[in-house]
Amino acid sequence: MECKYNQDEFCTNDQCPMCADYCPVPDIEGVCKYEEREEERWMLTPKGCFVAALTNHIALDEDIVDFIWHDFSALMQKLGYVEE
């Protein structure tokens, strides 16, 4: 689990003194008294699994990933693998 205030290695919690600055401990539970942990549930969705598998192999911009996902999911629906 990762701190929910971690955004690209920067703290976004306005109550924390590190807000808008680099957070050195987003992956280490119990160090920051301002942390709030949450499960990374995006991995459980079909799109999350697709994005994780795709970005493990190549680096893509988020807009391109969304475009690829849209076409891929439309194809899977057309072939009957997933429901609309």
C-alpha positions in Angstrom: 0.0 0.0 0.0 1.1 3.5 -0.7 0.2 6.8 0.9 -2.9 8.2 -0.8 -1.3 11.7 -0.7 1.7 10.6 -2.8 1.5 12.1 -6.3 4.5 11.5 -8.5 6.7 11.3 -5.4 5.4 14.6 -4.0 3.1 15.1 -1.0 -0.3 16.6 -1.6 -1.6 16.6 2.0 -2.1 20.2 2.9 -1.9 19.3 6.6 1.7 17.9 6.2 4.8 20.2 6.4 6.2 18.3 3.3 3.2 19.3 1.2 4.2 20.3 -2.4 7.7 18.9 -1.7 9.4 15.5 -2.3 8.2 12.8 0.1 11.1 10.4 1.0 8.8 7.7 2.6 5.6 7.1 0.5 6.1 3.3 0.6 7.2 3.0 4.2 4.2 2.6 6.5 4.2 4.2 9.9 6.9 6.9 9.4 4.8 9.9 8.5 2.1 10.9 11.0 0.1 12.5 8.2 -0.1 9.4 6.0 -3.2 7.7 5.0 -2.9 4.3 3.3 -5.3 2.8 0.8 -5.2 -0.3 -1.4 -4.3 0.1 -5.0 -7.6 -1.1 -6.4 -7.1 0.0 -9.9 -5.1 -3.1 -10.6 -8.3 -5.2 -10.0 -10.3 -3.6 -12.9 -9.9 -4.9 -16.4 -8.5 -1.6 -17.5 -6.0 -1.5 -14.6 -4.8 -5.0 -15.5 -4.5 -4.0 -19.2 -2.6 -0.8 -18.3 -0.2 -2.6 -15.9 0.6 -5.3 -18.5 1.1 -2.8 -21.3 3.2 -0.3 -19.3 5.4 -3.1 -17.9 6.8 -3.5 -21.4 6.7 0.0 -22.9 6.5 3.6 -21.6 3.5 5.4 -22.9 1.7 8.7 -22.3 -1.5 8.3 -20.3 -3.6 9.7 -23.2 -2.2 7.1 -25.6 -2.9 4.3 -23.0 -6.5 5.5 -22.8 -6.8 5.6 -26.6 -5.4 2.0 -26.9 -7.7 0.8 -24.0 -10.7 2.3 -25.8 -9.9 0.4 -29.0 -9.0 -2.8 -27.2 -12.2 -2.9 -25.1 -14.3 -2.2 -28.1 -12.7 -5.1 -29.9 -13.2 -7.4 -27.0 -16.9 -6.4 -26.8 -17.3 -7.0 -30.5 -15.8 -10.4 -30.3 -18.0 -11.3 -27.3 -15.2 -11.7 -24.7 -16.7 -8.9 -22.4 -20.1 -7.5 -21.9 -20.8 -3.8 -22.6 
